[in-house]
């Protein structure tokens, strides 16, 4: 799901997200590329990526940028 949905969607804006780890329901993601410098990248992470991951994997509690 990450490879088929999330990465292509973020790449359309010139960026990438490197998912670092999942521990106790918390997932860490490091934005890279152009999205790393966009003020809206945190909103994209929380409202887009986090929402979609939680739909697919209910054990995920949050996704945080590192």
N, C-alpha and C positions, 0 to 999 in steps of 0.2 A: 504494500500500500504506500509506503514511503517512496519507493522507487518509481511506482507507476503514477501516483497522484501528486504528492507533495513536492518532490524535487522538480518535476517539469513545471509546475505552477510557479514556484519561486524563481526558476531559471528564466521564465518569461520576463521577469523584472530585472534580470541581470545578476541574480544572486544565487547563493547556495546556503543550505543549513546542514551542518555536520552534527549529527546526533551523537552525543558523547556517552551517556550512560542512563540507565534506568535503575533507580534504587528506591524501594518502598513507595512506589507510585509516582515518584518525581523523575521526570525526564529532563536532561540538560541538552540544549542545542546551542551551537555556536554559529551565528550568522556570519557569512563570508561574502566577498564580492561586493557589488554595489548596494545590496540590501543592508549590509552592515552599517552603512553611513546614513541610512534613511531614518528619519524620526518615526515614520510609521511602521518600522520593522517590528517593534515590540507589539503593536496592535495586530499586525499580521500574524505574529507568533501566537498570541493569546486567542484572538478571535477566529483565526483560520486554522492554523496547524494544531493548536491544542484542542480546539473543538472537534476537529476531524479525528484526531488520534483517540480522544476520549469516546467518540462514537464507536470506533472500531475495537478499542481495547479499554473496557470499563475500569480495569485495574489502574490505569493512569490517572493520577490526581491532578498533576500540573506539569506544564512544560515551561522551563525557565531558560532565558538566555544567559550564557556564560561568556 
